[in-house]
Amino acid sequence: MKMTNDKGKYSQYLTVAGSYFANKGWVHLLLAGGLYILYKMFFRTSLPFFLTISSLPLMTAIFLLIIKYSKQSFYTLFTLQFLLAAAYAVTDIPLGVATLMCTLFVVVLLFAYGMHEKIDWSESRNGMLMLFLIWGVYCILEIANPNNVQAAWNISITHYLIYPIVCAVIVPLAIRNIKGIQWLLIIWSLFILLAAAKGYWQKNCGFNEREQYFLYVLGGARTHIIWSGIRYFSFFSDAANFGVHMAMGVSLFGISLFYIKGVWLKIYFIIVIIAAIYGMGISGTRAAIALPIGALGSFIILSRNRKACITGISVLALLFLFFVCTNIGDDNQYIRKMRSAFRPSQDASYQLRVDNRKKMRELMIHKPFGYGIGLSKGDRFYPKERMPYPPDSWLVSVWVETGIIGLVLYLAVHGVLFAWCGWILMFKIMNKRLRGLLTAWLCTAAGFYLAAYANDVMQYPNSIPIYTAFALCFAGPYIDKRMQQSKETELKNEQ
């Protein structure tokens, strides 16, 4: 009798154990085994290999989520290009190749998703795509340039053509409402805070080994340790790139601040703006000041609001008076550096740039199609002919690489793009909050191209955010329509 009872209990225990293992036990067992393996690996393998293996479950989960939400994969791309820029500060990765691979991966996932699920591409067939397809024809014809080096073309075509087209197609599919725009702002804000913190660390704790190598071995000290002090560059390629990116943050979040809801979000944006102003200051980049001024000027034109217009003009006038008509703050090296941008006649480096451009003009007369895409700084590619004077800005680089014909076409495409986006914002979008947020993006892009006249700013990670701004404007009318339909549906339900 006792043996029968024991067998019954034993059978009951087996049933419970089997049920537990079938439901959750295998997960717990797998987790315990995985932790044991990681414990052994931590002591027997190198740290990088350990971290790589440890991150595999997380990367697998992220990969599966990306596949599931392929239409929203632009958020992943937008985040990754910032993460890659930050990772470049601690490890030697080919930033351009890595960003391009991530971009192409997102595009492949989107098309794979479209094979199984119906995607409405009508919003992606927009004016921005048409304009850059026209520009793309010229870029492809540049392959026939006698001075072309294919390796240089392959690297530079990403900024010229791939990123604009990818943004034109994917952004309208991914950003479906005003909340999506705010998510982009939040993602970008985290990167700005991290970049400003890194700049603060450089200023107060010094440069790490990689940064010292850039300064003292690669020659970065010539442009970063100068008469006005040290120009800090955070984890960007140089101080100019850092300063302009922080100025983008000042402009974007400064205008967006007036169109977002929620007290805590407004306070957070104010913190981001302060961090961006700090980063812009310690970069010592004079061209950076042009960006918020250009953005504010564009905002005055696009605001359609008398109060905002008067406020914008007043702020511009105060900035001009502060930097041009006073010497207030000259004791501060960063204010003194920014003030020199308003007094070009007293700036020896600016005069040198003017002289170099005159010499370039003489050479470019004989190069209507330029020296070839990617060859404005083409020492490492060994082209047949090379521009002996280094271009000092992005627009000068476009001129050198694509010639006067390419520069005119490039400016025409972007001029039409700005005008088209401005027309959309002023006459096609009814929701004031949406129009305000999109205006913030477009004004930031306008300021960016003003800074592009003075500095080579089309570097990582600036390209994708700038072309995102244009793509958002073309997506704006569809977002506005969905918002109106949602509002009408809510009113009907209330009735």
C-alpha positions in Angstrom: 0.0 0.0 0.0 2.9 2.3 1.0 4.7 1.5 -2.3 1.5 2.4 -4.3 1.3 5.7 -2.5 5.0 6.4 -3.2 4.5 5.6 -6.9 1.5 7.9 -7.1 3.4 10.8 -5.5 6.4 10.1 -7.8 4.1 10.1 -10.8 2.5 13.3 -9.6 6.0 15.0 -9.2 7.0 13.8 -12.7 3.8 15.3 -14.1 4.3 18.7 -12.4 8.0 18.7 -13.4 7.2 17.8 -17.0 4.5 20.5 -17.1 6.9 23.1 -15.7 9.6 22.2 -18.1 7.2 22.3 -21.1 5.9 25.7 -20.2 8.8 27.8 -18.7 11.4 25.4 -17.3 13.3 25.0 -20.6 13.7 28.8 -20.7 15.1 28.9 -17.1 17.4 26.0 -17.8 18.6 27.6 -21.0 19.2 30.9 -19.2 21.1 29.2 -16.4 23.2 27.3 -18.9 23.9 30.5 -20.8 24.9 32.3 -17.7 27.3 29.5 -16.8 28.9 29.6 -20.2 29.3 33.4 -20.0 30.8 33.0 -16.6 33.4 30.6 -17.9 34.1 32.7 -21.0 34.6 35.9 -18.9 37.6 34.2 -17.2 39.0 32.3 -20.2 38.5 34.6 -23.2 39.3 38.2 -24.1 36.8 40.9 -23.1 35.8 42.0 -26.6 35.0 38.4 -27.6 33.1 38.0 -24.3 31.1 41.2 -24.9 30.3 40.1 -28.5 29.0 36.7 -27.4 27.0 38.3 -24.6 25.3 40.7 -26.9 24.2 38.0 -29.3 20.7 37.5 -27.7 20.1 41.2 -27.6 21.2 41.6 -31.2 19.0 38.6 -32.3 16.0 40.2 -30.6 16.7 43.5 -32.2 17.1 41.8 -35.6 13.7 40.0 -35.2 12.0 43.3 -34.2 13.5 45.1 -37.2 12.2 42.4 -39.5 8.7 42.6 -37.9 8.6 46.4 -38.1 10.5 46.9 -41.4 8.3 49.8 -42.4 9.5 51.6 -39.3 13.1 50.6 -39.9 14.1 54.2 -40.5 14.1 54.7 -36.7 16.8 52.0 -36.5 18.8 53.7 -39.3 18.5 57.1 -37.7 19.7 55.7 -34.3 22.5 53.6 -35.8 24.2 56.4 -37.7 24.5 58.3 -34.4 25.7 55.2 -32.5 28.3 54.5 -35.2 29.6 58.0 -35.0 30.0 57.6 -31.2 31.6 54.2 -31.6 34.2 55.7 -34.0 35.6 57.6 -31.0 36.7 54.3 -29.2 37.3 51.9 -32.1 38.7 52.1 -35.6 35.7 51.3 -37.8 35.2 52.5 -41.4 32.4 54.9 -40.5 31.3 55.5 -44.1 31.2 51.8 -45.1 29.4 50.9 -41.8 26.7 53.6 -42.2 26.2 52.6 -45.9 25.9 48.9 -45.0 23.3 49.8 -42.3 21.4 51.9 -44.9 21.4 49.2 -47.5 20.4 46.6 -44.9 17.3 48.7 -44.0 16.4 49.1 -47.7 16.7 45.3 -48.3 14.5 44.6 -45.3 11.9 47.1 -46.5 11.8 45.5 -50.0 11.7 42.0 -48.5 8.8 43.2 -46.3 7.0 44.5 -49.4 7.1 41.1 -51.0 4.8 39.6 -48.3 2.9 42.7 -47.2 1.3 45.3 -49.4 3.1 48.7 -49.1 1.6 51.9 -50.4 4.5 53.6 -52.2 2.5 56.6 -53.4 3.9 58.8 -50.5 7.4 57.9 -51.5 7.0 58.9 -55.1 7.4 62.6 -54.2 9.1 65.7 -55.5 12.3 65.1 -53.5 12.8 61.7 -55.1 12.3 63.2 -58.6 14.8 66.0 -58.0 17.5 63.7 -56.7 17.0 61.2 -59.6 17.7 64.2 -61.9 20.8 65.0 -59.9 21.7 61.3 -59.8 21.9 61.2 -63.6 24.7 63.8 -63.5 26.5 61.9 -60.7 26.5 58.7 -62.8 27.7 60.6 -65.9 30.6 61.8 -63.7 32.0 58.2 -63.9 33.0 59.1 -67.5 35.1 62.0 -66.2 38.7 61.3 -67.5 40.0 62.1 -64.0 37.5 59.8 -62.2 38.7 57.3 -59.6 36.0 54.7 -59.0 37.0 54.0 -55.4 36.6 57.8 -54.6 33.3 57.9 -56.5 32.0 54.8 -54.6 32.7 56.5 -51.2 31.4 60.0 -51.9 28.2 59.0 -53.8 26.6 58.2 -50.4 26.4 61.9 -49.4 25.6 63.1 -52.9 22.9 60.6 -53.9 22.2 57.5 -51.8 21.2 59.1 -48.5 18.9 61.7 -50.1 17.1 59.0 -52.1 16.8 56.6 -49.2 15.4 59.4 -47.0 12.9 60.4 -49.7 11.6 56.9 -50.0 11.7 55.6 -46.4 10.8 58.6 -44.2 7.2 59.0 -45.6 6.7 55.2 -44.9 8.0 55.3 -41.4 6.9 58.6 -40.0 3.1 58.4 -40.0 2.1 60.9 -37.3 3.3 63.8 -35.2 4.5 61.3 -32.5 6.9 59.9 -35.0 8.5 63.3 -35.5 8.8 63.7 -31.8 10.5 60.3 -31.5 13.1 61.4 -34.0 13.7 64.5 -31.9 14.2 62.4 -28.8 16.6 60.1 -30.5 18.6 63.0 -31.8 18.5 64.8 -28.4 20.1 61.8 -26.6 23.0 61.9 -29.1 23.5 65.7 -28.6 23.6 65.2 -24.8 26.1 62.4 -25.2 28.3 64.5 -27.6 28.2 67.5 -25.3 29.2 65.3 -22.4 32.1 63.9 -24.3 33.2 67.5 -25.2 33.0 68.4 -21.5 35.1 65.4 -20.6 37.8 66.3 -23.2 37.9 69.9 -21.8 38.1 68.9 -18.2 39.8 65.5 -18.2 41.9 65.7 -21.4 42.2 63.7 -24.6 42.4 59.9 -24.7 45.0 57.9 -26.6 43.1 57.9 -29.9 42.4 61.6 -29.8 46.1 62.4 -28.9 47.1 60.3 -32.0 44.8 62.4 -34.2 46.2 65.6 -32.8 49.9 64.9 -32.6 50.6 62.2 -35.1 48.0 62.9 -37.8 48.4 66.6 -37.5 45.1 67.6 -36.1 46.8 69.9 -33.6 47.4 72.4 -36.5 43.7 73.2 -36.6 42.6 72.3 -33.1 45.3 73.8 -30.8 45.5 77.4 -32.1 46.0 81.0 -30.9 42.4 81.3 -29.5 42.8 78.1 -27.4 41.9 74.4 -27.8 39.1 73.4 -30.2 37.3 70.4 -28.8 35.7 67.8 -31.1 33.9 65.3 -28.9 33.7 62.0 -30.9 33.3 63.8 -34.3 35.9 63.8 -37.1 36.9 67.4 -36.2 35.8 70.5 -34.3 34.1 72.0 -37.3 31.8 69.0 -37.7 31.2 68.9 -33.9 30.4 72.7 -33.8 28.0 72.6 -36.7 26.2 69.5 -35.4 25.7 71.2 -32.1 24.4 74.3 -33.9 21.9 72.1 -35.7 20.7 71.0 -32.2 20.4 74.6 -31.0 18.3 75.5 -34.1 16.1 72.4 -34.3 15.2 72.2 -30.6 15.1 75.9 -30.1 12.2 76.2 -32.7 10.6 72.9 -31.8 10.4 74.0 -28.1 7.4 76.3 -29.0 5.5 73.5 -30.7 5.8 70.5 -28.4 3.3 69.6 -25.6 4.2 68.7 -22.1 6.0 70.7 -19.4 8.6 68.0 -18.8 9.4 67.6 -22.5 9.8 71.4 -22.8 12.2 71.4 -19.8 14.1 68.5 -21.3 14.4 70.3 -24.7 15.8 73.4 -22.8 18.5 71.2 -21.3 19.3 69.8 -24.7 19.6 73.4 -26.1 21.9 74.4 -23.3 24.1 71.4 -23.9 24.2 72.1 -27.6 25.1 75.8 -27.0 27.9 74.6 -24.8 29.2 72.1 -27.4 29.0 74.7 -30.1 31.0 77.1 -27.9 33.9 74.8 -27.0 34.2 73.6 -30.6 35.5 77.1 -31.5 33.8 76.8 -34.9 33.0 80.3 -36.2 30.9 78.9 -39.1 28.6 77.3 -36.5 27.1 80.7 -35.6 25.8 81.0 -39.2 23.5 78.0 -38.7 21.1 79.3 -36.0 21.2 82.8 -37.7 20.2 81.2 -41.0 17.6 79.0 -39.3 16.1 82.0 -37.5 16.0 84.0 -40.8 14.2 81.1 -42.5 11.8 80.8 -39.6 10.8 84.5 -39.9 9.9 83.9 -43.6 8.0 80.7 -43.0 6.3 81.4 -39.6 3.1 83.1 -41.0 2.8 84.6 -37.6 3.3 88.3 -36.9 4.3 87.8 -33.3 6.9 85.1 -34.2 8.1 87.3 -37.0 8.7 90.3 -34.7 10.4 88.1 -32.1 12.7 86.5 -34.7 13.7 89.9 -36.2 14.4 91.2 -32.7 16.6 88.3 -31.7 18.5 88.6 -35.0 19.0 92.3 -34.4 20.2 91.7 -30.8 22.6 89.0 -32.0 24.0 91.3 -34.7 24.4 94.2 -32.2 26.1 92.0 -29.6 28.7 90.5 -32.0 29.3 93.5 -34.3 28.8 96.6 -32.2 30.1 95.6 -28.8 33.1 93.9 -27.2 31.0 92.3 -24.4 32.4 88.9 -23.4 35.8 89.3 -25.2 37.4 87.9 -22.0 35.8 84.6 -22.9 37.8 82.8 -25.7 34.8 81.2 -27.2 32.7 84.4 -27.5 35.9 86.1 -28.9 36.3 83.4 -31.5 32.6 83.6 -32.5 32.8 87.4 -32.8 35.7 87.1 -35.3 33.2 85.5 -37.7 31.4 88.9 -37.9 34.7 90.8 -38.7 36.1 88.9 -41.7 38.4 91.7 -42.7 40.4 91.3 -39.5 40.6 87.5 -39.9 43.8 86.3 -41.6 42.5 82.7 -42.2 39.4 84.1 -43.9 41.6 86.2 -46.2 43.7 83.1 -47.0 40.5 81.3 -48.0 39.5 84.2 -50.3 42.9 84.1 -52.0 42.8 80.3 -52.4 39.3 80.5 -54.0 40.7 83.1 -56.6 43.5 80.6 -57.5 40.9 77.8 -57.7 38.8 79.8 -60.1 41.7 80.1 -62.5 42.1 76.3 -62.5 38.4 75.5 -62.6 37.9 77.5 -65.9 39.4 74.5 -67.6 37.4 71.9 -65.6 33.7 72.5 -66.3 32.9 69.0 -65.1 35.3 69.1 -62.1 38.1 66.8 -61.0 35.8 63.9 -60.2 33.5 63.0 -57.4 35.4 62.3 -54.2 38.6 63.9 -55.4 38.5 67.4 -53.8 40.8 65.9 -51.2 41.9 63.0 -53.3 45.5 62.5 -52.2 45.0 58.9 -51.2 43.4 58.0 -54.5 46.3 59.2 -56.7 44.2 60.7 -59.6 45.7 61.9 -62.8 45.1 65.5 -61.8 44.6 67.0 -58.4 43.4 70.4 -57.1 46.5 71.8 -55.3 44.4 74.0 -53.0 42.3 72.3 -50.3 38.6 73.2 -50.4 37.5 75.0 -47.3 33.8 74.2 -47.5 31.3 71.7 -48.7 30.0 73.9 -51.5 33.6 74.5 -52.7 34.1 70.7 -52.6 31.0 70.2 -54.8 32.4 72.9 -57.2 35.9 71.2 -57.4 34.5 67.7 -57.8 31.6 68.3 -60.2 32.7 71.6 -61.9 30.7 74.7 -62.5 28.0 72.7 -64.3 27.6 70.3 -61.4 27.6 73.1 -58.8 24.9 75.0 -60.7 22.8 71.9 -61.0 23.4 71.0 -57.3 22.3 74.5 -56.2 19.3 74.4 -58.5 18.1 71.1 -57.1 18.5 72.2 -53.5 17.0 75.7 -54.3 13.9 74.0 -55.8 13.8 71.6 -52.9 13.8 74.5 -50.3 11.2 76.4 -52.3 9.0 73.3 -52.7 9.2 72.4 -49.0 8.5 76.0 -48.0 5.4 76.1 -50.2 4.2 72.8 -48.7 4.6 74.2 -45.1 2.9 77.5 -45.9 0.0 76.3 -47.9 -0.5 72.6 -47.6 -0.4 71.9 -43.9 -3.3 73.2 -41.7 -2.3 71.8 -38.3 -0.3 74.6 -36.6 1.7 72.3 -34.4 2.7 70.0 -37.2 3.6 72.9 -39.4 5.8 74.4 -36.6 7.7 71.2 -36.0 8.3 70.7 -39.7 9.4 74.3 -40.0 12.0 73.7 -37.3 13.5 70.8 -39.4 13.5 72.8 -42.7 15.0 76.0 -41.0 17.7 73.8 -39.5 18.5 72.5 -43.0 18.6 76.1 -44.4 21.0 77.1 -41.7 23.1 74.0 -42.4 23.6 75.0 -46.1 24.5 78.5 -45.0 27.2 77.0 -42.9 28.2 74.7 -45.8 29.4 77.8 -47.6 32.0 78.3 -44.9 32.9 74.8 -43.8 33.1 71.2 -45.0 30.1 70.1 -42.9 28.6 67.3 -45.1 30.2 64.6 -42.9 29.0 61.9 -40.6 26.5 62.0 -39.0 25.0 65.2 -40.6 23.8 63.9 -44.0 20.9 61.7 -42.9 19.3 64.2 -40.4 19.5 67.0 -43.0 17.8 65.0 -45.8 15.3 63.7 -43.2 14.2 67.3 -42.8 13.3 67.6 -46.5 11.6 64.2 -46.6 9.5 65.1 -43.5 8.2 68.2 -45.3 7.0 66.0 -48.3 5.4 63.6 -45.8 3.8 66.5 -44.0 0.6 66.8 -46.1 -0.2 63.1 -45.6 0.4 63.3 -41.8 -1.8 66.4 -41.7 -4.6 64.6 -43.6 -4.4 61.6 -41.2 -4.6 64.0 -38.3 -7.7 65.7 -39.7 -9.4 62.3 -40.4 -8.6 61.2 -36.9 -10.1 64.4 -35.5 -13.2 64.0 -37.6 -13.6 60.4 -36.4 -13.4 61.4 -32.8 -16.0 64.1 -33.3 -18.4 61.6 -34.9 -17.9 59.1 -32.0 -18.7 61.8 -29.5 -21.9 62.6 -31.3 
